[in-house]
């Protein structure tokens, strides 16, 4: 049986800070008013994506990787990761501020959690007026200064806050303190990891009056106390792949599609398309597949030649 562009059932996550924009803005089938995340493609344990289209509907991504291996994930990706799918794709809706947090690097995550670290990228899909993010320190800091502000609940005073708008991109390398602010919808690309160190949560409580666990001690060794330049500028030339991020974990391009774009791949990596605006069609092997804003599609590495058409803004992600 032949491979084809794969879509998956969204894995929806309630969060204390979540809202309803995943439904109203991205048409996800949420069931509550505090839905914060839609995991689009995942092989995180207990959250394995299941195919939603075509002859493999109902099969898990892990099952397909076990069956087809290099044809799904690519020759280079397979050589590096074996049958592990190395990335996780999400949409997030922040009705309220997220906790202030960070992620450990590969070495620390492996030692402590037997996990990958979590380098991640944010693409701002929608932002309310005056919405902002926290990314890193305003000035170089130290563990001592950090702990003083944590204990005094003034940590926000030494962190760098940036107002954001649609199309802004941030690359958050491991160790970078960060938080998504209220009123923002984000497309997120990250390493396959669910390891997060939460350091401050604004003293919030859940419906049962419970605060969420903090990880201040774990964070001390994991933090990058230097300042960072996380925001990425990029070109927006129509109908071509404009490089946005090129790091050791993934490459992300931005395709402002208005017409047609012929795509040629070389079987070294899978490709993922996230439609962040508009709608488009993909023509492969005389079959036409249609996508709209909020859709995410995995193109198996074996699919090397296809055509995109339509009017859309698309994130194109693969591993170099």
N, C-alpha and C positions, 0 to 999 in steps of 0.2 A: 504494500500500500504506500502511496506517495505522500510526502510531507507537503504542507501548505501553511499559509500564515495562520498563526494560532492566537486565539483570544481565550481569556480565562474568567471564571466567575470571580467577582470582586470579593475580597475577604474584608468585611466591614468591622471596624473597631470603635466601640464607644469609649470616649475619653471625657474627663471632667471638664475639659476646655473645648469640646467639640460642639458642632452646631448642625445646621440643615443645608448648608451650601453644596455639600456633595450631591444632594438631590436637586436642589433648585438650579444650581449652576452646572453640574456635571452629570445629572440624570442617573445617579446611582440609586439602587433600590434600598435606601436606608430605612430602618424601622424605628429610629428614635431621634429625639431632638438634640442629642449630644453625641452624634457620630463624628469622630475626629479624623479617622483615617480609612482609606480604601486601599488595601494592599492589592496591587494589580498583578504582579508576578512575584511569587515568593516560593522559596524552598526552606524557609525557616521551620524548624521542627514544630510540629502541630499546626502549622499554617502553610500547608503545601497547596499550591494553586492547582485547580482542576479545569481542564479544557471546557470551553463553553460553545465551541463551534465545530462543525464538520464531523468527519467519521471518527475522530478521536474524542468526541464529546464525552465527558465523564471520566476520562483517564487523567491521572495526575501528571504534572510536569516531571516528577521524578521517574514515573513509569516510562514516559517517552524517552527521557535521557538514558535510562537503563537499556531500552530497546534499540535506540538509534545513535546514542552517544555523539560521535563527531558530527554526524549529519545534523544534529540539533544545535550543539553548542560550538562547533568549529574545531578545526585541527589544533590551532594554537591554544585555545581555551582548554581543550581536553588535555593537552600536554602539560598545561600548568596546574589545572584544578581537578583532573580526572572527571568523575561523574558528578562533582559538586557544581551547582549553578551558582556563580559567584556574586550576583547582583540581586538587589531587591528594589522594586519599583512601587511607588505610592503616590496617592493624592491626599493632601491634608487640608482640613478646614479648621482654622483657629477662630472660634467665636470669642474666646478669651485668650489671654496670654498663656503660652505654654510655660512649663517650669524652665528655670535656667539649668542647663545641663551641659555635658560633654561626653565624648566617647574615647575609650582607650585605643592605643595603637595596636597593630597586629601582635607585636611581641608580648605586650602586657595582657591583651585579651586572650591570647593563646595560653599564657601561664596561669591566669586567674580563672578563665571561663571556658577554655578549650574552644575558642571561637575566633573568627576573624575580628579585626578591629572594625571601625566604622568611619571611613571617609565618605562624605556625602555631598550632594549638590542640590541646591534649591533653585527652581525657576518659579518666579512669582507670576501666577496666572491671573490673579485678581487681588486688588488691595483697596480697602476703604480709604477715604481721605485721612491723611495724617497717620496711616498705619506704619509700624516700624518693626525692625528686627534688632536683636542684640547679637553682635559678632565680635568676640574677643575683648581685650582690655583697651581702655583709652590710651594708657601708657604702660610701659613695661612694669610688671608687678613681681611679687615674691610670694612664697608660701605664707610668710608671716603676715603680710598685708592682706592677702586673700582671707586667711582665717579670722583676722580682726574684723573685716567687713562682713564675713559670714555670721560671726557671733553677734555683731551689732545690727544685723539685718539691713545693712547698707551696701550690700554687694553691687546693687545696680549702679551706685554712684561711680564706681571705677570701671564700668563696662561701656563699650562703644555701641551707642544706639544709632541706627541708620533708618531714615524714612525711605520707604520703598514704593515702587509703582510696577504696573504690569510690565513684564519682560526683564526685570532685574534678575541677575544670576549671582549666586554666591557659592563658592567652593569651600566647604568646611573640612579642613584637614583634621585628623585626630588630635585631641588635646585642646581644641578651640572651644572655649565657653560660648554658648549660643542659646538663643531662644526666639521662637517665632512669636510675633506680637499679635494682638487681637485684630480681627478684620482682614485676614489674609488667607487666600487659597494658594497652595503650593504644589507643584510637581516635584517629587523627590527621587533622586537616584542615589543608591548607596551600596556599599558592600553588604553581602548577606550576613547580617548580624543584628541581634536585638539587645545588645549590651549598651545600656545607657547609665551614666552616673548623674543622678539628679542632685543638684546642690542647693537649690532654693525654690520654694513653691508658693511664695507669697502667703504662707500660713493658711492655705486653703484647706477646706474639709469636704469630704464627699457627702452623699445623701445620708450616710449613717453617722456623720460627725467625725469621721476618721481622717487624719492627715496621711499624706503619702510618704513612703519611705525616702529618706535622704541618704546620700552616699558621700558625705564630706570626706571621711577618712580615705576611702578608695580613690577619691578624685585627686588627692594631693600629689601623688606621683605621676598622675596621668595628664595633668594640665600643662599646656604651653603658656608660660608666663610672658612670652614676648608679644609684641603687637603683631597683628596679621593684616594682610591685604587680600581679603576674601572675595570682594566684589570683582566680577569679570566683565570687561567690555568686549563686545563682539560685533562683527559685521552682519548685515541683514540683506545681502544681495539675493534677489529673487531667483527661485528655481535652482538654487545650488545649495550644497551643504557648507554652511559657515561654521568654522570651528569655534566652540565656546569654551570647552574644558578639555584638556588632554593631560591626564594624570596616569600614574602607573596602574590604577584600578579600572578606569574606563575613559572613553572619549565620548563627548557629547557635542553634536553639531545642531545648528538651528537652520531649518529649511523654511523660508517664507515662500510657500507654494502658491503660484498664480498661473496656472497653465499645466505644463507637463515637465516631468523630471525623469530621465532614464537612469536607472540605478544598476550598477554592475559591482558585484561582490566577488570574493575569492575563496570562500569556504573556511577562512581562518577563524571567524567569529560569527556568532549569532548577531542579529541586529534587532533592536527594539525601537518602535516608533510610538511616541506619546503625542496624541493630537491635543494641543493646548489652545487652539482656536480654529473655528471653521470646520470644514469637512473635506475629505478627500477619498479617492478611489485608488486601489492598487490592482494592477493587471498582471497576473502571472499565469503562464501556461494556458492562455485563452480564457481564464476565469477572472471575473471582476469581484473585488472585495471592497466594501464601503465602510468608512469610519467617520466618526463625528467627534466634536470636542469632548474630552474625557475618556476617549477610547485609548487602549494600549494594546499593541500587537507585537508578538514575537515572531520574527522572520527566521526560520531555521537556517543554519549556515549553508545547507545544501541548495537553498534557493539563491541563485547567483545573479539572475537577470530578470528585472521586472520594471514596471513603469508606475510612477505616481502621477495623479492628475487631480485637479480641483483647486479650491481656494482655501488655504489652511496655513496655520503655523504649527510646525512639527518639530519635536525633539527627536533626534536620531542618535541612538546610543549603541556602542559596541566596545569591544576590548581590542586594543591595538596589538 
